[in-house]
């Protein structure tokens, strides 16, 4: 089987996520995830989604879906929000801990790709209590693709949607390639074992 990448559009259904001036995080996360998925599929990767429509699953259910599908990599899509409009701007990628493939991928997403499109780099942040990072049995990252209440970020997000999707897809492909993982590879036998974290 080909290397399987699980894409998780954040929120959904009754949970809109962050909102601002008619924008809803759930919709923008879904659109971005689907665009990235098409690029990864075109590159030969096996891609699956935690949702492809406007439905709600709890974060634990999302992690369970990913685990049951036997994913090799988990990428969750979100948009950030600040207490006040235009208070912050930039991209940030969250990880359970700052180690291994997920840490490399997070940095590649931020620095090498999205920053080149005009986003500020707000870094890689450890978030060990986030369920989708904690309960997935595979390397996992959560992308905060700019602040939904930042005029600067929204201008980039709206005007460069194709480029953003391509940048994220390229970061994923390049990171895996650097690890010797190609689209049609099975899960490497010497890959790190990711067990469900408890507590």
Beta strands, then each sheet from edge to edge (+ up, - down):
strand 1: 4-9
strand 2: 19-20
strand 3: 23-24
strand 4: 46-49
strand 5: 73-80
strand 6: 91-95
strand 7: 121-126
strand 8: 139-147
sheet 1: 4+ 1+ 5+ 8+ 6- 7-
sheet 2: 2+ 3-
end
